[in-house]
């Protein structure tokens, strides 16, 4: 006799297959959600670390450069006269450099659209430009050849000589015993700015001309400078009459001479968008307020303060 086949002999029922399919879809969905969430967290951490790394690098670099502004060797800047403020792009000739000793920093505030730094590339509109001047910390060694087109400075007390390496015989200053040559140092001058594609760059005065731009960090939405100016109270003792006012840009030659500290701000963004980040955060810094952006990039504001250790306030 032939017996009827049971349901188990033919596999799963339709209901069981539907239930299994639904469970599988739920499991796959859960796995995808966990994977996507992990990917988003990984991207968020990567972009955050990118901004932090750039910010720390820029703050440390700027602090080191600004702190040495006005260092020209063993020279007494208080005894060096000079009231002619050279153009910030100057430095091609020795006379122009000589006029900058009392102006270790220079700059521009909120540059207009289409401004080109020293006939170079365009600067990000409404950002600042900073110039830093000093001599190289390590002097030339005895017998070391000078580069013909490079500018050098030899300073001693209230005397200094600035010339190109081709005129090496011009560096005639001697120490007190009149036998040892006073140290000769390479002249250092650099312009910092943000290009239109949001990259902080530097151009250095090398061998008598400005070098091509050097990219330092990407994702720079703004670069702002505040100058700390000493106000000397002539009716009181100088040590008691010092006060520092921070301004967006010194207004006179005297104010430029008396810059003793700088506050600097970098508004940095990630180099790529982070979805689904939507931020309505606003930023206030320097002389700006309520700055907002309409995109999905992560941002962070970095600020620093550095004293010009080598500049001497002047009456």
C-alpha positions in Angstrom: 0.0 0.0 0.0 1.3 3.4 -0.9 1.2 5.8 2.1 0.6 9.6 1.8 3.8 11.6 2.1 4.0 13.9 5.2 4.7 17.6 5.0 8.2 17.1 6.5 9.2 15.0 3.5 8.9 17.9 1.2 10.9 20.6 3.2 9.7 23.9 4.7 6.3 25.3 4.4 5.7 28.7 2.8 5.1 30.3 6.2 8.3 29.0 7.5 10.2 30.3 4.5 8.7 33.7 4.9 9.6 33.8 8.6 13.2 32.7 7.8 13.5 35.3 5.1 12.3 38.1 7.4 14.7 37.1 10.1 17.5 37.0 7.6 16.6 40.5 6.4 16.5 41.8 9.9 19.9 40.3 10.7 21.4 41.7 7.5 19.9 45.2 8.3 21.3 45.1 11.8 24.7 44.1 10.5 24.6 46.9 7.9 23.6 49.5 10.5 26.4 48.5 12.8 28.9 48.5 9.9 27.7 52.0 8.7 27.7 53.4 12.2 31.3 52.1 12.7 32.3 53.6 9.3 30.8 57.0 10.3 32.5 56.9 13.6 35.8 56.1 12.0 35.4 58.9 9.5 34.4 61.3 12.2 37.5 60.4 14.3 39.7 60.6 11.2 38.5 64.1 10.3 38.7 65.3 13.9 42.3 64.0 14.2 43.1 65.7 10.9 42.0 69.1 12.2 43.7 68.6 15.6 47.0 67.6 14.0 46.9 70.6 11.6 45.9 73.0 14.5 48.7 71.8 16.8 51.3 72.0 14.1 50.3 75.5 13.1 50.2 76.8 16.6 53.6 75.4 17.5 55.2 76.6 14.3 53.7 80.1 14.6 54.7 80.3 18.3 58.3 79.5 17.4 58.5 82.0 14.5 56.9 84.9 16.3 58.9 84.4 19.5 62.1 84.9 17.5 60.9 88.0 15.6 63.3 90.8 16.0 66.3 88.6 16.9 69.3 89.8 15.0 72.1 88.7 17.3 73.8 90.7 20.1 72.3 94.1 19.0 70.7 96.8 21.2 67.5 97.7 19.3 66.8 100.5 21.7 69.8 102.3 20.3 69.0 101.7 16.7 67.2 104.6 15.0 64.9 104.3 12.0 61.4 105.6 11.4 60.9 104.5 7.8 58.7 101.4 7.6 59.5 99.5 4.4 56.8 97.8 2.4 56.0 94.3 3.6 57.2 92.8 0.3 60.5 94.6 0.5 63.8 92.9 1.1 65.3 92.7 -2.3 67.9 95.3 -1.5 70.0 95.9 1.6 68.6 99.4 2.2 65.0 98.0 2.5 66.1 95.3 4.9 67.9 97.9 7.0 64.7 99.8 7.4 62.9 96.8 8.8 65.0 96.2 12.0 62.6 98.2 14.1 59.7 96.4 12.5 60.1 92.7 13.3 56.5 92.0 12.3 54.3 93.4 9.6 51.1 92.5 8.0 47.7 93.2 6.4 44.2 93.0 7.8 41.2 91.5 6.0 42.7 91.7 2.5 40.3 92.6 -0.3 39.2 90.2 -3.0 41.7 89.5 -5.8 44.7 90.7 -3.7 47.9 89.0 -4.7 50.7 88.7 -2.1 53.9 90.3 -3.4 52.8 89.8 -7.0 52.2 86.1 -6.3 49.0 84.1 -6.0 45.6 85.5 -4.7 45.0 85.5 -0.9 41.8 84.3 0.6 39.5 87.4 0.9 39.0 88.8 4.4 41.9 86.8 5.8 45.1 88.4 7.2 48.7 88.4 6.1 51.7 88.2 8.5 55.4 89.0 7.9 58.0 87.9 10.4 61.6 89.0 10.3 64.6 87.8 12.3 68.1 86.4 11.9 68.9 82.8 11.9 69.5 81.6 15.5 72.7 79.7 14.6 75.5 82.0 13.2 77.8 81.1 10.4 80.9 79.1 11.5 84.4 80.5 11.1 85.6 79.9 7.5 82.1 79.0 6.2 81.4 80.5 2.8 78.6 82.9 2.4 76.1 82.5 -0.4 76.6 85.3 -2.9 72.9 86.4 -3.3 71.8 85.7 0.3 71.4 88.5 2.8 73.3 88.4 6.1 73.4 90.6 9.2 76.3 91.2 11.5 75.3 93.0 14.7 77.1 94.1 17.8 75.7 96.6 20.4 74.4 99.6 18.6 76.1 98.7 15.3 75.0 96.4 12.5 75.9 95.6 8.9 73.5 94.1 6.4 74.8 93.0 3.0 74.8 90.1 0.6 77.2 87.3 0.8 79.0 88.4 -2.3 80.3 91.4 -0.3 81.7 89.3 2.5 84.5 91.8 3.2 81.8 94.3 4.3 81.2 92.4 7.5 84.0 94.1 9.5 82.6 94.3 13.1 84.9 92.8 15.7 84.4 91.8 19.3 85.9 93.9 22.1 89.3 92.5 21.7 89.3 93.6 18.1 90.5 90.2 17.0 87.4 87.9 16.9 84.9 88.6 14.1 81.3 89.4 15.4 78.8 86.6 14.5 77.3 86.7 11.0 73.8 85.4 10.6 71.6 84.7 7.7 68.6 87.0 7.3 65.2 85.3 7.7 62.0 86.9 6.4 58.8 85.0 5.7 55.2 86.0 4.6 52.3 83.8 5.9 48.9 83.9 4.2 46.0 81.7 3.1 45.6 81.1 -0.6 42.1 81.1 -2.3 42.0 77.3 -2.1 42.2 77.5 1.8 45.8 76.4 2.2 48.0 78.2 4.6 51.3 79.0 2.8 54.6 80.7 3.4 57.0 82.5 1.1 60.5 83.1 2.3 63.1 85.6 1.3 65.9 83.4 0.0 69.0 84.4 -2.0 67.7 87.9 -2.7 64.1 87.0 -3.8 60.9 85.5 -2.5 60.7 81.8 -2.9 57.8 80.0 -4.4 54.9 79.3 -2.0 55.3 76.5 0.5 52.0 74.8 1.6 51.8 74.3 5.4 48.3 73.1 6.0 45.0 72.5 4.2 41.5 73.3 5.3 42.3 76.8 6.6 39.0 78.8 6.4 40.5 81.9 8.1 43.8 83.3 9.5 43.5 86.3 11.8 46.1 88.4 13.7 45.8 90.7 16.6 48.8 92.9 17.5 49.6 93.7 21.1 51.0 97.3 21.2 52.7 98.8 24.2 51.4 102.2 25.3 54.2 104.1 27.1 53.1 106.6 29.7 55.7 109.3 29.7 54.5 110.9 32.9 55.3 107.8 34.9 58.2 105.3 35.2 58.3 103.2 32.1 58.2 100.0 34.1 55.0 101.2 35.7 53.5 102.8 32.6 53.3 99.8 30.3 50.0 98.7 29.0 49.3 96.4 26.1 46.3 97.0 23.7 45.4 94.4 21.1 44.3 95.8 17.7 43.6 94.3 14.3 46.3 96.5 12.7 48.7 99.1 14.1 47.7 102.6 12.8 51.1 104.4 12.9 54.8 103.7 12.5 55.2 104.2 16.2 52.6 101.5 16.9 54.3 99.1 14.6 57.6 99.6 16.4 55.9 98.9 19.7 54.3 95.6 18.9 55.4 93.3 21.7 52.9 90.4 21.4 50.6 88.7 18.9 47.4 86.7 19.1 46.7 84.5 16.2 43.6 82.5 15.1 43.2 79.6 12.7 39.7 78.5 11.8 40.3 75.0 10.4 37.9 72.7 8.6 38.1 69.0 7.5 39.2 68.5 3.9 36.1 66.5 3.1 32.4 66.7 4.1 31.0 64.5 6.9 27.5 63.3 6.3 25.0 63.6 8.0 26.7 66.3 10.0 24.6 69.5 9.9 26.0 72.3 12.1 24.7 75.8 12.7 27.6 76.7 15.0 28.9 80.2 14.7 32.5 81.4 15.5 33.6 84.7 17.0 37.3 85.6 17.2 39.7 88.5 16.6 37.6 91.3 15.2 35.0 89.0 13.7 31.7 87.7 15.2 29.0 85.2 14.3 30.8 83.5 11.4 28.8 80.6 10.0 29.2 78.1 7.2 26.6 76.3 5.1 28.3 72.9 4.5 28.8 69.5 6.2 32.5 70.0 7.2 33.8 69.7 10.7 35.5 72.8 12.1 37.5 74.0 15.0 38.9 77.3 16.1 42.5 77.4 17.3 44.1 80.4 18.9 47.6 81.2 20.3 49.4 84.0 22.1 53.1 84.7 21.7 55.3 87.5 23.1 58.0 89.0 20.9 60.9 88.4 23.3 63.4 90.6 21.3 61.4 93.7 20.6 62.1 96.8 22.8 59.3 99.3 23.4 60.3 102.8 22.2 59.3 106.3 23.3 
